[in-house]
Each structure stands twice: as structure tokens, then as C-alpha cells.
């Protein structure tokens, strides 16, 4: 396998919107993956491929979700589970803590509404620890910092923000993760060095592209998912053929 694309999702909702797929679009994309024989890797297998060149099937990809919005449990989780697909979820652990304190009824909310409601009514829009535990038959769960660098529930220095996130996953779910997703993709050489010093060797960005087995995990590329099945078919084709083009260029005679 010459490269592995990573899809990035945030919300799956009845209606499509900003960083939100509709249920219909998401289902169509997941069905396309199954029909075309794509393997959805678990995050440990992807790490073994990326860092150590472990063999993965020709058509392999990683499905990722960021933040930990409650719609992921309500809408995305049952679709993935029914189709036997695997995905990875990066959670803002301080938000999950806040959502786990008191129950609240659910109704679908746009991303903008989610952001407005999260500080005052976190459980209305965010996953709690019980849901994450349930979702582990489909999702691998990794840190996305403790605060997301938002002031919903106070701010922490970077090192504490990263460490606290890993500790909360360890305490609540027994997960000891070497994989981290930068909030809003924000990172620089200093932050990468910090994360690596803290023991993270797989760092997920919002930079676009596919990922080859080059032994490096410091700048993982993702495709922000949108639209429906035809968008996905086109972009997976581009990801595969861009890699072939690069390999071909390298094969040129001297
Ligand atoms: Zn995020």
C-alpha cells in the first residue's frame, strides 16, 4: 500500500452544514467504502503502518472524528456499527468531563449552536464518558487536548493541556494513547517537539494529503470530508493517483 488517506469529520446531523455531513451523505459515503472494498483501519494498525511499514490492504483508510459532539453517538455510530466499519475519535476531555456531570435531553444542533451551548449546557451537545465507553466497539479514542484552547471551562498551558487529556482517557477508559490531534490543526515546530517529548509519535493535523509509510508520524495529513458519495469517490481516486504519480516521478531513469 503506497499511501493511506485519512478522512476528517466533525458532525453527522439530519441536515448538512458547516463541518457537518447529513446522515444521508454520511451513510452514502460509508456504503461506498464497503462497496469498493476499502478497509477502515484501527488507529494502532495505522500507526504500525506509518511508523514501521506494517502491511495493510491496498485500499486502506482511516476515518477520524474530532471534538466529541453528541451527534456522533446518535447518528454516526449506528451507521458505522451496522456496516462493520472502524473509526477514530479525538475527544476534548475537559468537554467530556463537563458533559458527564448532569444529564440533558438531546436534539440535533448545528455546529454554531453546539459552540454556543457547550459552555453553559455541555451535555446537550457533547458526548459523555458512558457513551464513549459504549462506542469503543467501533471507535478508537485519543486525546484532542483537555480544553481545545477554548475558554469554555478555563484554559491551561499547552503541556498541561496535552497531558491532562491523556490522563483523563487513562483514568476513565484505560486508554494510554501515543496519538494526538491538534485543536483546529494549530501546531508549530515547538509544539511538535513538546508533544514528542511527552511521548506522542502520531500527530494529526488539518493539512491536506495522504500518508505514506515513511517512519514519521509528526505531520499526519487529512481530507476534510464533505458532500456525499461522489465527492468521496473522486477524492479517494485523487489520493491514490497522486501517490502513484510521485512514485512514477521517482522511477525516472537518471
Ligand atoms: Zn477540534
Boltz pocket constraint, residues with backbone or C-beta under 6 A from the ligand:
constraints:
  - pocket:
      binder: B
      contacts: [[A, 66], [A, 67], [A, 144], [A, 148], [A, 182], [A, 183], [A, 184]]
      max_distance: 6.0
